[in-house]
Amino acid sequence: MHRPPSAGRLPTVSVVIPVKDDAEFLQECLTALARQTHAPDEIVVVDNGSTDSSAEVALTHGASVVRCDQPGIPAASATGYDSAVGELILRLDADCMPPATWVESVVDAFTQHPRVAVFTGGARFIDGPPALRAPLAAAYLTSYTVVCAASLGHLPLFGSNLAFRRSAWLDVRADVQRDDPEVHDDLDLAFHLGERHRIRRLPDSDMGISMRPFMSGRAFGRRVVRGFRTVTLHWPEDFPPVRWVRLALRRSLHRLGVPTPRSMAR
């Protein structure tokens, strides 16, 4: 069970942004974070071997810069989570545009639901053909949720609009795949956080994201391959029917107040 902050005190917030050669987008993202109705306590930008001015942009905006020389989003994200000191860790990408109330919405959600460890939100496209933005975003997120939920047995995580308690990260940090750049880090983290922690959808807080990853068939195909590879890496322990039954038993025992048997722990 997660202990809520003491009465009258809101939880501290760290925002983590992995980046590689994305200075222009990072500039806009950090500008948007500066306009938040609830300012985060720290912003951690993880420089994953950038050759442009990404690190300088981050420092100019008052963010902490952490260097991660190991290539890949899994390593960069995990490095950022390890470095974050806030009670809540919020994650988005350098090309994201958070609404002004994003941090406030996340803090409110965790405060109102002290037993929930993870909130994951939706998205809207902020570029590309205007007429296609809403339908493509809906199609993408719906298909992602349906396909991944079938493997996980619960909501997947969307790394561009993600928040979790630091205590939950400390619980799973030794289990995540951080050394393989071809792992889909959101999906891998979902396998581990969803095993023992409650995941809920963050209401009314769609993140602005770029359509650029979907403009290239090759880039989109690589995402699909990474997702499939991440799922199969967790087999046979997390083969869908096996995972579904295990999670159902865990939840039933939890509702009854019965400790989870050691044989069911991962």
N, C-alpha and C positions, 0 to 999 in steps of 0.2 A: 504494500500500500504506500502511496506517495503522500508525504506529509505536506499540507499546504503551508505557505508562508504564514508567519504570525499575523494575528488580526491587525488590520490597518496597514500592512506593508505589502506592496506588490512585489512579485518575484523579479529578480534582476534578469536582464536580457542580453544575450550575445547574438549578433548576426554574423553568419559565416558565408563568405563568398569565395569559391575557388575561381581562379582566373588564369588564362594563358593567352597572351597577345590579344587582349580585348580592351585596350585602353579607352577607346572612344565610347563603347557601350558601358564600361565601368564608370566612366565619368557621369553618364546620365543616371545610372543606377544609384550611385552614391549621392547625387543631387536629390533624387527622389527620397532617399532615406533621410536626408537632412530635413525634409519637410514633414516628417512623421508627426502625428498628433501625440504620440507617446515615443519619445526618443529612446533608442536602445542604449544600454549602458556601455556597450563596446561593439565595434565592428571589426571583424577579423578577415582580412583579405589574404588568401593563400596564393602566393605567386608560384605557379607550377612551371617554372623555367621560361618565363616570358622574355622575349627579346625586344619588346616595345616598352613604352613608358607606363605600363600598368602599375608597377610598384610606386612610381612617383605620383601618379594620379591618386592612389590610395592614401599615401602619406599627406598629400595636399588637403585631402578631405578629413584628416584626423583619424584615419583608420590605422589599426595595427597591421603590419605586414609580416606574415610568416612565410618563410621560404620552404618549398617542398621540391627537392630535386628529383625525387622518384616520379617518373612520368605516369600520367593517368589520373582521371577524375577520382577513382576510389581512394588513391593515396592522398590526393590533395584534400578531398572532403574530410577524410579521417584525421588528417593533420590539423585541419581547422577545428574539428570537434574536440580534439585533444587539447587544443590551445584555449578554447573558450572557457571562461570562468563564470558566466551567467548561470542562474538556475534554470533558465530556459534557453535552448539553442535554436535559433531560427536560421534556415538555410534558403538561399536563392542563388541564381546564377548571375554572372556579370551582365548578361543581356536582358535582364528582367527589369520591369518598371513596377515597383510595388505601389498600390494605392496609398494615399496619405494615412489611412486608418489601419494599415496592415498590422503593424506591431501592436497597436491598441486592441485590435480584434483578437490577436493571438493571446495576449495577456488576459483579456476578459474571458476567453474560452477556457484557459487553464485555471483561472481563479474560480470560475463557476463549476468546473468539473474536476475536482481534485483527484479523482481516481483514474482519470485519463492521462496517459503518458505521452501520446503522440497525436498531433493534429496535422492533417494534410488537406491542402486546398485546391481550388480549381485554377483555370487560366483563361486568358483571352489573348488573341493575337493583336499586336499593335502595329504591324506592318503587313505588307503583301496586299493583294487586291481587296479593297474594302468589302465588296459584296461576298467574298469567300471567307472572311475572317471568322465570323460567328459559326457558320455551319462546319467549317473545317476544324475549329477548336472543339466543338461539341463531338464531332465524329472521332477525332483523335483521342480525346480524354475518355469517351465512352468505351471505345475499343480497347484502350490501354487498361481501363479498370476491369472490364469483363474478362479479358484474357488473363491478366495477372491474378485477379481474385480467384480464378479457377485453380491456379497453381498454389496460391497462398492459403486459401480458406478464409480470407478476410480482406479488407481494403488494402490496396497497394499504396506505396508512398510516391508522391510526385515531388522530386527534388527541387523544382523551381518554386515551390510554395509548401514548405515543410517546417514543422516545429516539434521539438520533443524536449522532455525534461533531461537535464544533464545527468541525473541519477540513472535514467534509462540507458543513456549512452554508455555510462561507466559499466553498466551491467552487461553490455554486449560488445564492447569495443575489442575485446580479445578474440571474438568469434568472426568478425567481418572480414571479407576478402579485400585487403587493402594493397596487396602486392601485384595484382593482376590488372593491367590497364584495360583489358578487354571484358571486364566484368561490368555489368550494369549496376552502379553503386546504389541507386534508389531501391532496386528490386532486391539486391542482396541484403541491404539494411532492413527491408520489410520482413524478410524471412526471420531475421533474428529478433527484431523488436516485437513482431507480431506473435512470437512464441510465448512470451510471458507478460506482454504489456498491452493495454487497451489502445486501439487506434480509432480515431473518429474523424469525420470530415469537418473541416473548418468552414463554417457557414458565411455566405455573403462577403467573400474576400478573394475575388479572382485576381490572379497575378497577371500583369502584362508581360507577355513573352514574345520573342521574335519568331517569325515564320521561317527564318533562313535555314534551320536544320532540315526543313522539309522541302526545300527548293531543289535539293539534289537527291536523285534516286539512289545514288551510291551511298550517300551519308545516311539516308533513311534505312536502307538495307543493312547497313552496318549496325544501326541501333537494334534492328530486329534480331540480327545474329547474336549480338551481345545479350539481349534479353533471353533468347532461347538457351544460350550457353550458361547464363547465370542460373536459370531454372534447373538445368540438368546437373550442374555442379553440386546441387543440394540433394540429389538422389543418391542412394535409395531411401535415406532417412526422411526426406521430404517429398517423396513420390506422392502425388496428390491424394489418393485414397488413404494412404498411411498417415499423412499429415492431418487430413480432415478428421479422422477418427481420434488421433492423439489430442488435437486441439479441443474437440468436442468433449472428450473425457476430462481434460484439464479444466475446462469451463464449468462442467457439471460438478466436479469436486470442489472447485472454488466457491460456487454458489452454496454448496452444502457446508462449507467451512472445513473441508477435509484437506489436510496437507497433500501436495502432489507427491506420489511415490517416487523414490529415487530412480526407479527404472524408467520413469517418464521424463526425467530431466535430461536436457541436452548438454 
